Amino acid sequence: MFENSFHPNIVQVQIICNFRPTMRSLSSFIILCFVSTINGNPYGEKVWSQNQTFSVFIMRPFVVNAEIRFMVEVAESYRSRATSYEYRFKFDQFPQLDKTIVSHESMTTYAVKFASTCESKGGNYTVQVDVWKLQLGVQTHSIGTILYTMEVTACDWIYIEHDGPVTLDLPITFTVNNRYTTDDPSYEYRFKFDQFPQHDKTIVSTSQAVYSVTFDSSSTPKAGTYTVKVDVWHCRHDVPSYLLGTVHRTFELSDSLIGIIDKNQSVNSDSLRKNIVTTARPVVLTAYIFDSTEYFTGRYVVPPANITYKWIINDEQQEESDSVIEHTFSQPQLNNISVIVTATKTNGSRLIQKSGTFNLTLESKDPITDLTVDGPTEVKVFEKLQLDFKIHGGTPPFHYRYRLSMEEPYIENESVEKDTNDSFFSISNYFSEKGTRSLYLFLENDVSIIRQIFNISVY
């Protein structure tokens, strides 16, 4: 769903915003969260490190007495057989759960349980995941770090979510899901905001509770991270009889517009996900405002706001002023992109104007234009075959692999994979049997792929 781009619809805006990390994690790293769903219900979060070198997928539910599974995946395209990884898990509140896993695989899984029963208190629990790269068992460098705070509930039958972060003066919706089963489903949901008692509210429902509230900038002290507390009571004959549980959820309020710059280009999805693009064709850049209720973008009878876009690429202001622009990066380099978005709307007699700056860094690379070869494709038995290849164009590193295959008089296969920063490489071999071999060659860098097939005659 998120392989190449975001699409401008409300569902994806809500998915991006749900389950936002707390300000503790945001203060150290810019983290991009994706929430996977089954039938529209969230069951896990995927969190990327700042440099997008690896990700952690955290399985729901985030409950103290349930197993929480962390699946770490390194996004490296190429690695040798001597490469391994060291995955370090560190829990601030539960050092006894700290663990280090060494594996040759670019993916590992670690499952923890914070408590054996629901009696343990829920809250914000922090995990730090560090990934190191090893060569022949020796650490070479750190791949990256993710510091993430989970909001863990005390019991798995009640949890709360919202569509934040949100800009002040825009509505945010809190949804309390209740899986408690009873023959008499009647519940009282008591929302309480310590910093904003004027927004406290009680909702009576036979299932979940949905509460939409707007934090007015004129009455909100400042932007920041706040907490909503919800007590859920079971009711008998419309009278609260006993407390089912209490859940807490932090949410972020911002003075500025919140959003992202999405990128789209027909390169392989792994490279685009790592913010690598090709110089051979334009990149489509799209500015998205996180506006799940479409307060500014408009919906049905709600008119849209007047929204302006000011694009700046590598310190140069662009002529385009729409939410979507195309730009070609002509040379290999790091490219800094920003867009200043301003939304102006009249709400009754009040004029509301919000601005925000969204940023993105893309690395542009040249594609491989050609691959030429020098050397014979006929060789005698036990004589050395050598083919010298030259890579034309392309930004290193390069990765190539080849396979020598013969079916007659017997089946024979040989495969080799190598990485190189040079534009030259050679393939050499000796053959002990006569016959025809097929040489399948595959060459790539981050933004291009070349395939060639040669027939080698051994006489």
C-alpha positions in Angstrom: 0.0 0.0 0.0 2.9 2.4 0.7 5.4 1.0 -1.8 5.7 4.0 -4.1 3.5 6.8 -3.0 0.6 8.1 -0.9 -2.7 8.7 -2.6 -4.9 11.6 -1.7 -7.7 10.0 0.1 -8.9 10.3 3.7 -8.2 6.7 4.7 -4.5 7.0 4.0 -4.3 10.3 5.8 -5.8 8.7 8.9 -3.5 5.7 8.7 -0.4 7.9 8.5 -1.5 9.8 11.6 -2.8 7.0 13.8 -0.6 5.6 16.6 1.8 8.6 16.6 5.0 8.1 18.6 5.3 10.4 21.7 7.4 13.6 21.7 10.2 11.6 23.4 10.8 9.7 20.2 10.2 12.6 17.9 12.7 14.8 19.8 15.5 12.5 18.8 14.5 11.0 15.5 12.1 11.8 12.6 10.1 8.6 12.5 7.6 7.7 9.8 4.9 5.4 11.0 2.7 3.1 8.9 -0.3 1.3 10.4 -1.4 -2.0 8.8 -5.1 -3.0 8.9 -7.4 -6.0 8.7 -10.9 -5.0 7.8 -10.1 -1.5 8.7 -8.8 -2.3 12.2 -5.2 -1.6 13.1 -3.1 -4.6 14.0 0.5 -3.3 13.8 2.8 -0.3 13.3 5.8 -0.1 10.9 8.4 2.4 12.1 11.3 3.5 9.9 14.6 4.9 11.2 15.5 8.5 10.3 17.8 7.4 7.4 15.3 4.7 6.4 18.0 2.0 6.6 15.9 -0.4 8.7 12.3 -0.7 10.0 10.6 -2.2 13.0 7.1 -3.7 12.7 5.4 -3.9 16.1 2.4 -6.2 16.4 -0.7 -5.2 18.3 -2.2 -5.4 20.8 0.0 -3.1 22.9 -1.2 -4.7 26.2 0.9 -5.4 29.3 -0.2 -9.0 29.6 0.0 -9.9 25.8 3.0 -10.8 23.8 4.3 -7.8 21.8 6.3 -8.9 18.8 9.0 -6.7 17.2 10.0 -7.6 13.7 13.2 -5.8 12.5 14.1 -5.7 8.8 17.3 -4.1 7.3 16.7 -2.5 4.0 20.1 -3.2 2.4 19.9 -4.2 -1.2 23.2 -5.9 -1.3 25.3 -7.9 1.2 28.0 -10.5 1.1 27.9 -13.9 2.7 30.3 -12.6 5.3 27.8 -10.0 6.4 25.8 -10.4 9.6 23.8 -8.1 11.9 23.6 -7.4 15.6 20.2 -6.4 16.8 20.1 -4.7 20.2 16.8 -4.3 22.1 16.8 -2.1 25.1 13.8 -1.3 27.4 14.1 1.7 29.7 11.5 0.4 32.2 12.2 -3.3 31.8 16.0 -3.9 31.6 15.5 -7.6 32.3 14.0 -7.8 28.8 17.0 -6.3 27.1 18.4 -8.6 24.4 21.0 -8.8 21.6 20.5 -11.0 18.6 23.2 -11.8 16.1 22.0 -13.2 12.7 23.2 -13.5 9.1 19.6 -12.7 8.1 18.5 -9.1 7.4 15.4 -9.8 9.4 14.8 -10.9 13.0 11.9 -11.1 15.5 11.8 -10.6 19.3 8.7 -11.0 21.4 8.2 -9.7 24.9 5.5 -9.6 27.6 5.7 -6.8 30.2 3.5 -8.6 32.7 1.7 -11.9 33.3 -1.7 -10.4 34.2 -3.8 -7.3 33.5 -3.2 -6.1 37.0 0.1 -4.4 36.0 -0.4 -0.7 35.2 -0.5 0.4 31.6 1.5 3.4 30.4 4.2 4.6 28.1 7.0 2.0 27.6 10.1 2.9 25.6 12.1 0.5 23.4 15.4 1.4 21.7 16.5 -0.8 18.7 20.1 -0.5 17.5 21.3 -2.4 14.4 25.0 -2.9 13.7 26.6 -4.4 10.7 29.2 -7.1 11.1 31.8 -8.5 8.7 33.1 -11.9 9.6 31.7 -11.4 13.1 33.4 -8.0 13.6 31.4 -4.8 14.0 32.0 -2.4 11.1 29.4 0.4 11.6 26.0 1.3 13.0 23.2 1.0 10.6 20.8 3.1 12.6 18.7 3.5 15.8 15.0 3.7 16.5 13.8 5.1 19.9 10.1 4.4 20.1 7.5 4.8 22.9 4.5 2.5 23.0 1.3 3.4 24.7 0.4 0.2 26.4 -3.0 -0.4 27.8 -3.7 -2.3 31.0 -6.2 -4.7 29.5 -6.6 -6.0 26.0 -10.4 -5.5 25.7 -10.2 -1.7 25.7 -7.9 0.6 23.7 -8.0 4.1 22.4 -6.8 5.6 19.1 -7.0 9.0 17.4 -6.3 10.6 14.0 -3.6 13.1 15.3 -1.2 14.7 15.3 -3.4 17.7 14.6 -3.0 21.5 14.1 -4.7 23.7 16.7 -8.2 24.9 15.6 -8.7 21.6 13.6 -10.8 18.8 15.0 -9.2 15.6 16.3 -11.3 12.4 16.8 -10.7 9.9 19.6 -12.1 6.4 19.3 -12.4 4.0 22.2 -12.7 0.4 21.1 -14.3 -2.0 23.6 -14.1 -5.8 23.1 -15.7 -6.5 26.4 -18.6 -9.0 25.8 -21.8 -9.1 27.9 -25.4 -9.9 27.4 -26.3 -6.4 28.4 -24.0 -4.1 26.3 -24.3 -0.7 27.8 -21.2 1.4 28.6 -20.3 4.8 29.8 -17.1 6.4 28.5 -15.7 9.3 30.6 -13.2 11.4 28.7 -10.9 13.5 30.9 -8.3 16.0 29.8 -6.2 17.2 32.7 -5.0 20.3 30.9 -8.3 21.0 29.2 -11.2 20.3 31.6 -13.6 22.2 29.4 -13.4 19.4 26.9 -14.2 16.6 29.4 -17.2 14.6 28.2 -19.2 11.4 29.0 -20.6 9.3 26.2 -23.1 6.4 26.7 -22.9 3.8 24.0 -23.6 0.1 23.4 -20.3 -0.4 21.5 -17.4 2.0 20.9 -17.2 5.7 21.7 -16.2 8.4 19.2 -15.5 11.9 20.4 -14.4 14.7 18.1 -13.0 17.8 19.8 -11.3 21.0 18.6 -8.6 22.6 20.7 -8.9 26.3 20.1 -5.6 28.2 19.8 -7.1 31.1 21.7 -7.7 28.9 24.8 -4.9 26.4 24.5 -1.7 27.5 26.3 0.7 26.1 23.8 1.4 23.3 21.3 2.8 20.1 22.7 2.0 16.6 23.7 -1.0 16.0 26.0 -2.9 13.0 27.4 -6.5 12.0 27.4 -7.8 9.5 30.0 -10.9 7.4 29.5 -12.7 5.5 32.2 -15.0 2.8 30.8 -17.9 1.7 33.0 -20.4 -1.1 32.5 -24.0 0.1 33.0 -27.0 -1.7 34.3 -30.3 -0.1 33.6 -28.5 3.0 32.5 -26.6 3.3 35.8 -22.8 2.7 36.0 -22.3 -0.5 37.9 -18.5 -1.3 37.8 -15.4 0.0 36.1 -14.2 -2.1 33.2 -10.9 -0.3 32.9 -9.0 2.9 32.2 -7.0 3.8 29.2 -4.6 6.7 28.5 -3.5 8.1 25.1 -1.1 10.9 24.3 -1.8 13.2 21.4 0.2 16.0 19.7 -1.1 19.5 19.1 0.9 21.7 16.7 0.8 25.5 15.9 1.8 24.7 12.3 0.3 22.6 9.6 1.6 19.0 9.7 2.3 17.1 6.5 4.7 15.4 4.2 6.2 15.5 0.8 5.5 12.3 -1.1 7.7 11.3 -4.1 6.9 9.1 -7.0 9.1 7.8 -9.8 9.3 4.6 -11.9 12.3 3.1 -10.1 12.4 0.0 -8.0 10.4 0.5 -4.8 13.3 -0.3 -2.4 15.3 2.6 -3.8 12.4 5.0 -3.8 11.7 3.9 -0.2 15.3 4.8 0.7 14.8 8.2 -1.0 16.9 7.4 -4.0 15.8 8.6 -7.5 17.2 8.5 -11.0 18.5 11.4 -13.0 17.0 9.9 -16.1 13.4 11.1 -15.6 11.4 13.6 -13.5 10.2 13.0 -10.0 6.6 13.7 -9.0 6.5 15.6 -5.7 3.3 16.0 -3.8 2.6 18.0 -0.7 0.1 16.4 1.7 -1.5 18.1 4.7 -2.4 15.8 7.6 -6.1 16.8 7.6 -8.1 13.7 8.4 -11.4 15.6 8.8 -10.7 17.5 5.6 -11.3 20.8 7.4 -8.8 22.6 5.0 -9.0 20.3 2.0 -12.8 20.3 1.9 -15.5 17.7 1.7 -19.1 17.5 0.7 -20.7 20.8 1.8 -17.6 21.9 3.6 -15.7 24.3 1.3 -11.9 24.0 1.0 -9.6 26.6 2.3 -7.4 28.8 0.1 -4.1 26.8 0.1 -0.9 28.1 -1.4 2.4 26.2 -2.0 5.9 27.6 -2.2 8.4 25.0 -3.4 12.2 25.4 -2.7 14.6 22.9 -4.2 18.3 23.1 -3.3 17.8 26.7 -2.1 16.2 27.8 -5.3 12.5 28.8 -5.3 10.5 27.0 -8.0 8.0 28.7 -10.4 5.4 26.0 -9.7 2.9 26.8 -6.9 0.6 23.7 -6.9 0.5 20.8 -4.5 2.0 18.6 -7.2 5.1 19.4 -9.2 7.6 17.6 -11.4 11.3 18.1 -11.1 14.3 16.4 -12.8 17.6 16.2 -10.8 20.2 16.4 -13.5 23.3 15.2 -11.5 24.1 12.7 -8.7 23.9 14.6 -5.4 21.8 15.0 -2.2 18.8 17.2 -2.9 17.0 19.2 -0.2 13.4 19.9 -0.9 10.9 21.9 1.1 7.5 23.3 0.6 5.9 26.1 2.6 2.1 25.5 2.8 -0.3 28.2 3.9 -4.1 27.5 4.4 -6.5 30.4 5.0 -10.2 29.8 5.8 -13.1 31.8 7.3 -15.0 30.1 10.1 -18.0 32.2 10.7 -16.6 35.7 11.5 -13.2 34.3 12.4 -10.3 34.1 9.9 -8.1 31.1 10.5 -4.7 30.9 8.8 -2.1 28.2 9.3 1.3 27.6 7.8 3.8 24.7 7.8 7.0 23.7 6.2 7.4 20.1 5.0 10.9 18.7 4.1 12.4 15.9 2.1 15.9 14.9 1.1 16.4 12.8 -2.1 19.6 11.3 -3.4 19.8 11.4 -7.2 21.9 8.8 -9.1 22.8 8.2 -12.7 21.5 5.0 -14.3 23.8 2.5 -16.1 23.6 3.3 -19.8 25.4 0.3 -21.3 27.6 -2.7 -20.5 30.3 -3.8 -23.0 32.5 -6.9 -23.0 35.9 -7.7 -24.4 37.1 -11.3 -24.7 36.5 -14.6 -26.6 33.4 -16.7 -26.1 35.2 -19.8 -27.3 37.8 -21.6 -25.2 39.6 -24.9 -25.1 39.2 -27.4 -22.3 41.4 -26.5 -19.3 42.3 -23.1 -20.8 41.4 -19.9 -19.0 38.3 -18.0 -20.1 38.4 -14.3 -19.3 35.7 -11.8 -20.2 36.4 -8.1 -19.3 33.3 -5.9 -18.8 33.0 -2.1 -18.8 30.1 -0.3 -17.2 29.1 2.8 -19.0 27.5 5.6 -16.9 25.8 4.8 -13.6 26.5 6.0 -10.1 28.2 3.3 -7.9 28.0 1.1 -6.0 27.3 -1.6 -8.5 26.2 -5.1 -7.9 26.6 -8.0 -10.4 25.9 -11.6 -10.3 26.3 -14.3 -13.0 25.4 -17.9 -13.5 27.2 -20.4 -15.7 24.8 -23.2 -16.8 25.1 -26.3 -19.0 22.5 -29.0 -19.6 24.5 -31.4 -21.9 26.1 -33.8 -21.4 25.2 -33.3 -17.7 23.7 -30.6 -15.6 26.1 -28.0 -14.3 25.5 -24.7 -12.5 27.8 -22.1 -10.9 26.6 -18.8 -9.4 28.7 -15.8 -8.2 27.6 -12.5 -6.7 29.9 -9.4 -6.1 29.8 -5.7 -5.3 32.1 -3.1 -6.8 32.6 0.6 -7.0 34.7 0.3 -10.2 33.4 0.6 -13.7 35.4 -2.5 -14.7 35.1 -6.1 -13.7 36.2 -9.5 -15.1 34.8 -13.0 -15.2 37.2 -15.9 -15.6 36.8 -19.6 -15.4 38.3 -23.0 -16.4 36.3 -25.8 -17.9 37.1 -29.5 -17.7 34.4 -30.8 -20.1 33.5 -29.8 -23.7 30.1 -28.4 -24.4 28.2 -25.1 -24.5 27.7 -23.0 -21.3 25.2 -20.2 -21.0 26.4 -17.2 -19.0 23.5 -15.2 -17.5 24.7 -11.8 -16.3 22.7 -9.4 -14.1 24.1 -5.9 -13.3 22.4 -3.2 -11.3 22.8 0.0 -9.3 20.2 1.6 -7.2 18.3 3.1 -10.2 18.9 0.7 -13.1 19.2 -2.9 -14.2 21.0 -4.6 -17.2 20.7 -8.2 -18.1 22.8 -10.1 -20.7 23.1 -13.7 -21.9 26.2 -15.2 -23.6 26.9 -18.6 -25.0 30.3 -20.0 -24.2 31.7 -22.8 -26.5 34.2 -25.1 -24.9 36.0 -27.4 -27.4 
